[in-house]
Amino acid sequence: MRYCFRMRLPLTKSSDYLREIMIREHLARRGIHDPEVLRAMREVPREAFVGEGMQELAYEDGPLPIEEGQTISQPYIVAYMTEALELSSSDRVLEIGTGSGYAAAILSRIVGAVYSVERLEGLAHSARQRLAMLGYSNIVVHVGDGTLGWLEHSPYDAIVVTAGAPQVPKPLLEQLAIGGRLVIPVGASYEVQILVRVRRVSEHDYHREELCGVRFVPLIGAAGW
Ligand code: SAM
């Protein structure tokens, strides 16, 4: 990986190369198998979503700082959460926590429509501009408290929350279609969580599974922290 930068290859060429290494070493080798998820991770240029001066770190498998003290998630976790959503091409997905827009871009390569909610106006504005510049036209970004979901476009086939919640917000359960999947980090502590998948099996019944330990910035809002 470092070899490429020492050789000073043009950024686009080395980015394509580094993205392939990321897919092989950090995703496929660690159990990400869904071909649609791997294709989406291959298509979206993560270097366009990281902060100024961070481009060279875009394909390291870690979170990176973005504006307003927030983070762009680790590529493996983005792929893992996307795979856990069990998406189909006709799905409509709600994402809570737009951040840089990277996860929304990944989702948009797999499904028909992505609705993404961000509480920080500045981040939402930059994400909208970035996504438009890259030509991702099936994503709508909304500024608001995502713990309340986005009722207008519900029900959703899948909902993904990219910030850690103290419990699963009730409005998100209510806005999930029957058969729909919700993937969310949940934890009593502000800093570490368990990634949980909730499946709505009928009007009043939900099935909950614990997937793995994760660490996300807090989900702040009426039904969050
Ligand atoms: N998905 C993002 C990406 O691909 O760059 C990373 C998200 S970052 C880990 C978590 C985001 O959740 C932050 O941008 C934060 O402002 C946002 N957030 C926290 N609480 C929220 C809430 N109640 N509603 C919407 N967004 C929220």
Boltz pocket constraint, residues with backbone or C-beta under 6 A from the ligand:
constraints:
  - pocket:
      binder: B
      contacts: [[A, 70], [A, 71], [A, 72], [A, 73], [A, 96], [A, 97], [A, 98], [A, 99], [A, 100], [A, 101], [A, 102], [A, 103], [A, 104], [A, 117], [A, 118], [A, 119], [A, 120], [A, 123], [A, 144], [A, 145], [A, 146], [A, 147], [A, 162], [A, 163], [A, 216], [A, 217], [A, 218], [A, 219], [A, 220], [A, 221], [A, 224]]
      max_distance: 6.0
